[in-house]
């Protein structure tokens, strides 16, 4: 299994001004552009760390899941949540020939913990020998304003730690603060049986 990001979160979608206010930074600096670039980097790092701990995508963007075969041809779990749309499902043979599956063959089961693609009326077609299956989908809560308050606060707290410890090296900054862990705990998905059930 391989999960690829097809699109990145646009810089305009990041709450740089709100984060600047959170840090109580004024706008009287000579080079706010360079400072904003650093704030963007801290926000992106904090978002990535929280997404890694929770398996939740915070800001909506597009992904591609590449599978060597179906673990279960009736229900395929998607590795991140929430998933709002599936753009397409295709099978690719060893020669690179693509076959798009009709949207009548599958449906998205939206779930905040374990979204999945389900076969409609039987099973999904077999993946060609030495081929792959690809599922293109959009995951994320939406824009920053759509993010649950506790996850947004966790991003700001973690990004603020990265900002405050920017000159101290990776030592202390590598540990996730207790306050952040407390905020994200309810969003963590405990995976058993390799995603089944």
Helices and strands as residue ranges (DSSP letters): E 2-5, G 11-13, H 16-22, H 32-54, E 61-67, E 75-77, E 83-92, E 98-100, E 106-109, E 116-119, E 132-139, G 144-146, H 149-164, G 172-174, H 178-184, G 185-187, G 193-195
